[in-house]
Amino acid sequence: MNIGQGAVHPVEAPPMQTEGGGNVPLPRVRMKDIQGTPGTVGGLVLRVFQLLFAVVALSVMATTSDFPSVTAFCYLVAAAGLQSLWSLALALVDAYALLVGRRLQNPRIVSLFAIGDGVTSTLTFAAACASAGITVLIGNDLGACGKNSCTEFETAAAMAFLSWFTALPSFLLNFWSLASR
């Protein structure tokens, strides 16, 4: 049996790129920030949509006269209010970071954003599910949509689901950014 030893062939390092022919190396290029993370245009867009949907859900539910009689609807108002405050605060932070050209990649800041997004998105999803369940109960099972505001309840629940749907990518991207360090 004739087995040869593996050979290692050295490879020359590529020449250093320099500015203007001098010996000063060019700065390293960082990968672009992932859109949707804090301090990016995608992150700001997600925050604005979270805020928009949460405010619509809050407004529609709060304008009905009979929402205080059902605990799930009160929970939706509270969760949508919290989601709108959180989204407004982080939209302002994202807008400021974009205006001054700062990156928001500090691990403490990203972990705060991830925890806050996780809490608010979970609360919003739970409130939307509870409100949708009560709306189905009122409309389909009890047949009492004539004396209740079923369309407003459905609209508020749908807007809460859309708010959760735009909050979830923020949470996942922040969590992934934090975990990939």
LINZIRA-V906126 format. One line per field, one symbol per residue. phi: phi as a letter, one per 20 degrees, with the letter a starting at -180 (. if undefined). burial: # if it has 9 or more other ideal C-beta (glycine too) atoms within 8 Angstrom, else .. A space follows every 10 residues. Layout:
# LINZIRA-V906126
phi: ???
burial: ???
This chain:
# LINZIRA-V906126
phi: .ddeefdddf dfffffecel nfeeffffee fffffoegnd fffffffffg ffffffffff ffefedfffc ffffffffff ffffffffff fffffffffe meeddfgfff ffffffffff ffffffffff fffffffffe eemdffdcef ffffffffff fffffeefff fffffffffe f
burial: .......... .......#.. .......... ..##.##### .###.##### #.######.# #..#..#..# .######### ####.###.# #.######.. ...##...## #.##.###.# #.######.# #########. .......### .######.## ####.##### #.###.##.. .
